[in-house]
């Protein structure tokens, strides 16, 4: 089906979501940080879809999205976030949408909601 780059600094979330996506027939590349994601994309394998955690340790997904968009402007980017202590989810959603995110999803996310969102952005 689709090659998906999943970037989240939480190993449990990466593990659960990747299993779900693989079971649905997708090829999934995993990254725990912005640096790992950029390394994965530099390997010459273009993703059909990127799913990015908004908060990636000291980095944020907006920076990563901007870098991805420079090299791959047509790749849909879904954000996934559970928020953080200082910035409300509404603000992060608005920022991501203003920067060109394809969709913003909230943690915890159900399997059905994730697969439906993926289906909206990949053929």
Helices and strands as residue ranges (DSSP letters): E 3-7, H 11-23, E 27-31, H 34-42, E 49-53, E 55-56, E 59-60, H 61-71, E 76-81, H 89-98, E 103-106, H 111-121
